[in-house]
Amino acid sequence: MTVMPATEPSTPRRTAVRRHYLMCRPEHFAVTYAINPWMDPAAGADAGRAVEQWEALRAAYLSLGHEVSLIDPIEGLPDMVFAANGALVVGGRAYGAKFTFPERAAEGPAYADWLRKNGFPDVLLPAHTNEGEGDFLTLDHVILAGTGFRTDIAAHQEAQEFLGRPVVTLRLVDPRFYHLDTALFPLGGDNVAYFPGAFSPGSRAVLERLFPDAVLAGEADAAVLGLNAVCDGRNVVVNTEAAGLIGTLRDRGYEPVPVDLSELRKAGGGPKCCTLELRP
């Protein structure tokens, strides 16, 4: 009898899917107030450097074959660069944002207006506080929704009724990870990467049940907003400082695309914060 030599399990072949993103150039970026633990007005922020880093992020998306649309920045709204917070767009319908803090309140109507004028006429102005894709992350068959700091649970129900997609509530407990997209990102449409320490025990149990094959990140990578990443199914645009996570993703068959958004991180943002996906 011939004994075949043992072979290592092959790494899955990942497939990229072309995406359509909305972004906002940080022409008016500044850290002039503090509404999350990352923000310190005394530390200062370099708007010119922020623009350079943002341009590199946009160039990365274009180089990967994705479409990028732009919304005009509005003076007096320094956080408008964080386009992900402006809405949740699924199946051609847009669930609008209603911000927690008055400093960002005008961003919700600005994004809703852009969406109506650019191919998404079905926009719901929400009754409940929510911060768009900051706290709503869409997979193939479910939307994961964060609460605990910025988004009301009632908004989860409102989004489910409007979009017709099941919404799973996850509670955030660490103020450094004030939005779901700072602690978790979808890997394609059926799996996720996340930092367990950002979630309540019950929410960790839900994630373990839903995603037994998830990529788990350590605190060091989470602390540089490594999980504020964008995946197209194969390529993962991720903060360059998240070295451990980048290695794990590569081992799992993904192609990391490191970017430096250290200036925007002074306001608590990374690649995903700057990126609203427009799902037709």
DAVEN-V683522 format. One record per pair of residues at least 6 apart in sequence whose C-alpha atoms are under 8 Angstrom apart, sorted by sequence separation. I is the first residue (numbers start at 1). J is the second residue. If there is no record, write none. Layout:
I;J
I;J
This chain:
33;39
34;40
61;67
62;68
74;80
88;94
89;95
99;105
115;121
116;122
137;143
138;144
147;153
160;166
172;178
177;183
186;192
187;193
208;214
221;227
230;236
231;237
249;255
250;256
264;270
33;40
34;41
61;68
73;80
87;94
88;95
98;105
116;123
136;143
137;144
160;167
172;179
185;192
186;193
229;236
230;237
249;256
31;39
32;40
33;41
73;81
87;95
88;96
99;107
115;123
136;144
137;145
159;167
172;180
184;192
185;193
196;204
229;237
230;238
238;246
261;269
262;270
31;40
32;41
87;96
88;97
99;108
135;144
136;145
184;193
185;194
229;238
261;270
31;41
58;68
86;96
87;97
98;108
135;145
136;146
157;167
184;194
217;227
228;238
229;239
246;256
261;271
86;97
97;108
112;123
135;146
145;156
156;167
183;194
184;195
227;238
228;239
85;97
96;108
97;109
135;147
156;168
183;195
226;238
259;271
31;44
96;109
112;125
156;169
226;239
30;44
31;45
225;239
226;240
30;45
96;111
135;150
183;198
224;239
226;241
30;46
96;112
135;151
153;169
226;242
30;47
224;241
225;242
29;47
94;112
224;242
236;254
238;256
240;258
28;47
131;150
192;211
226;245
234;253
235;254
236;255
237;256
238;257
239;258
240;259
241;260
27;47
130;150
131;151
191;211
194;214
196;216
221;241
222;242
234;254
235;255
236;256
237;257
238;258
239;259
240;260
26;47
29;50
86;107
87;108
94;115
129;150
130;151
177;198
193;214
194;215
195;216
196;217
221;242
233;254
234;255
235;256
236;257
237;258
238;259
239;260
86;108
129;151
130;152
143;165
145;167
147;169
191;213
192;214
193;215
194;216
195;217
197;219
220;242
221;243
235;257
236;258
237;259
239;261
129;152
142;165
143;166
144;167
145;168
146;169
147;170
148;171
149;172
174;197
191;214
192;215
193;216
194;217
195;218
221;244
26;50
27;51
80;104
87;111
128;152
141;165
142;166
143;167
144;168
145;169
146;170
147;171
148;172
174;198
193;217
195;219
221;245
26;51
79;104
86;111
87;112
130;155
141;166
142;167
143;168
144;169
145;170
146;171
147;172
148;173
173;198
174;199
25;51
77;103
86;112
94;120
128;154
129;155
142;168
144;170
146;172
149;175
172;198
173;199
218;244
77;104
80;107
93;120
96;123
98;125
128;155
172;199
173;200
195;222
217;244
218;245
26;54
92;120
93;121
94;122
95;123
96;124
97;125
98;126
127;155
150;178
171;199
172;200
217;245
25;54
77;106
93;122
94;123
95;124
96;125
97;126
98;127
100;129
126;155
149;178
150;179
170;199
171;200
25;55
77;107
92;122
93;123
94;124
95;125
96;126
98;128
99;129
100;130
128;158
148;178
149;179
170;200
95;126
98;129
99;130
100;131
239;270
97;129
98;130
99;131
126;158
147;179
171;203
195;227
239;271
97;130
98;131
146;179
147;180
170;203
194;227
215;248
238;271
97;131
146;180
169;203
193;227
215;249
237;271
97;132
145;180
96;132
95;132
124;162
183;222
71;111
182;222
225;265
228;269
229;270
230;271
183;225
185;227
228;270
229;271
230;272
71;114
137;180
182;225
184;227
185;228
188;231
228;271
229;272
87;131
88;132
135;179
136;180
137;181
182;226
183;227
184;228
185;229
186;230
187;231
188;232
189;233
225;269
228;272
21;66
23;68
25;70
28;73
86;131
87;132
88;133
134;179
135;180
136;181
182;227
183;228
185;230
186;231
187;232
188;233
225;270
228;273
20;66
21;67
22;68
23;69
24;70
25;71
27;73
28;74
85;131
86;132
87;133
134;180
135;181
181;227
182;228
185;231
187;233
188;234
18;65
19;66
20;67
21;68
22;69
23;70
24;71
25;72
26;73
28;75
31;78
85;132
86;133
134;181
139;186
176;223
181;228
18;66
19;67
20;68
21;69
22;70
23;71
24;72
25;73
28;76
29;77
30;78
84;132
85;133
88;136
90;138
133;181
134;182
137;185
138;186
141;189
181;229
18;67
20;69
22;71
24;73
28;77
29;78
30;79
84;133
85;134
137;186
139;188
140;189
141;190
28;78
29;79
84;134
85;135
100;150
139;189
140;190
99;150
100;151
138;189
139;190
26;78
29;81
139;191
26;80
26;81
24;80
25;81
24;81
23;81
24;82
23;82
24;83
23;83
22;83
95;159
35;101
95;162
95;163
93;163
91;163
90;163
181;272
181;273
37;175
38;176
36;175
37;176
134;273
36;176
36;178
133;276
60;237
92;278
82;269
92;279
93;280
79;267
84;272
85;273
88;276
89;277
90;278
91;279
92;280
84;273
87;276
88;277
89;278
90;279
91;280
83;273
84;274
86;276
89;279
90;280
82;273
83;274
84;275
85;276
89;280
82;274
83;275
84;276
81;274
82;275
83;276
84;277
60;257
57;259
56;259
53;259
53;260
54;261
53;261
53;263
50;261
19;232
50;263
18;232
49;263
50;264
57;271
17;232
16;232
17;233
16;233
17;234
46;263
15;233
16;234
45;263
14;233
15;234
16;235
14;234
45;266
40;266
38;265
39;266
40;267
38;266
39;267
38;267
39;268
38;268
36;267
37;268
36;268
31;266
31;267
14;253
11;251
12;252
13;253
14;254
11;252
12;253
11;253
24;274
23;274
23;275
22;275
23;276
21;275
22;276
21;276
22;277
21;277
22;278
20;277
21;278
19;277
20;278
19;278
20;279
19;279
